[in-house]
Amino acid sequence: MLQGDFTLADFNIHTARARLQAYGDLYQDFFTKPNDLEPLLKLAGA
């Protein structure tokens, strides 16, 4: 889960290294744990 206060300005090429060092890989769980995409597909009308 994300912790801390984030804005869109925090996610750019200039802040990536410092963010990774401070918080680690924010997408690690997405790639290493099962994900249920059904709710997203319903939102997309699929």
Long-range contacts (C-beta under 8 A, 24 or more apart in sequence): 2-26
